Amino acid sequence: MRLWKYLLELLRARRMRLEMSLSLQKIFQEMLYILDWMEEIKVCYVTYLASMDILMLYKMNKVTDKT
């Protein structure tokens, strides 16, 4: 009976470690999703800034063409 209790104790400890490991894995997965999302936002922002630069250059050219 003592060995059975010891086995159950080992089993509970292993289950707890597995649950902690799974939680940690979920956190890392969420971090990867966030990093991917940040990269997408960065690309959109850089594209937006580039289009604004092109628009400003176009307007500057238009002004200098009138004079």
C-alpha positions as CSV (number, residue, x, y, z in Angstrom):
1,M,0.0,0.0,0.0
2,R,2.9,2.4,0.8
3,L,4.3,1.8,-2.7
4,W,0.9,2.6,-4.2
5,K,0.7,5.9,-2.4
6,Y,4.3,6.7,-3.5
7,L,3.4,5.9,-7.1
8,L,0.3,8.2,-6.9
9,E,2.5,10.9,-5.5
10,L,5.0,10.5,-8.4
11,L,2.1,10.5,-10.9
12,R,0.6,13.8,-9.4
13,A,4.0,15.4,-9.5
14,R,4.5,14.3,-13.1
15,R,1.1,15.6,-14.1
16,M,1.9,18.9,-12.5
17,R,5.1,19.2,-14.4
18,L,3.4,18.3,-17.7
19,E,0.7,21.0,-17.0
20,M,3.4,23.6,-16.3
21,S,5.2,22.6,-19.5
22,L,2.0,22.9,-21.5
23,S,1.3,26.3,-20.0
24,L,4.8,27.4,-20.9
25,Q,4.4,26.1,-24.5
26,K,1.2,28.0,-24.9
27,I,2.9,31.2,-23.7
28,F,5.7,30.8,-26.2
29,Q,3.2,30.1,-28.9
30,E,1.4,33.3,-28.1
31,M,4.7,35.1,-28.1
32,L,5.3,33.9,-31.6
33,Y,1.9,35.0,-32.7
34,I,2.5,38.4,-31.3
35,L,5.9,38.7,-33.0
36,D,4.3,37.7,-36.4
37,W,1.6,40.3,-35.8
38,M,4.2,43.0,-35.0
39,E,6.0,42.2,-38.2
40,E,2.8,42.5,-40.2
41,I,2.1,45.9,-38.6
42,K,5.7,47.0,-39.2
43,V,5.4,46.2,-42.9
44,C,2.1,48.1,-43.2
45,Y,3.6,51.1,-41.4
46,V,6.7,51.1,-43.6
47,T,4.5,50.8,-46.7
48,Y,2.4,53.7,-45.4
49,L,5.4,55.9,-44.7
50,A,6.8,55.1,-48.2
51,S,3.6,56.1,-49.8
52,M,3.5,59.3,-47.9
53,D,7.1,60.1,-49.0
54,I,6.1,59.4,-52.6
55,L,3.0,61.7,-52.2
56,M,5.1,64.5,-50.7
57,L,7.6,64.2,-53.5
58,Y,4.8,64.3,-56.1
59,K,3.3,67.5,-54.5
60,M,6.8,69.1,-54.3
61,N,7.3,68.3,-58.0
62,K,3.9,69.8,-58.8
63,V,4.8,73.0,-57.0
64,T,8.1,73.4,-58.7
65,D,6.6,72.7,-62.1
66,K,4.2,75.6,-61.7
67,T,6.9,78.2,-61.2
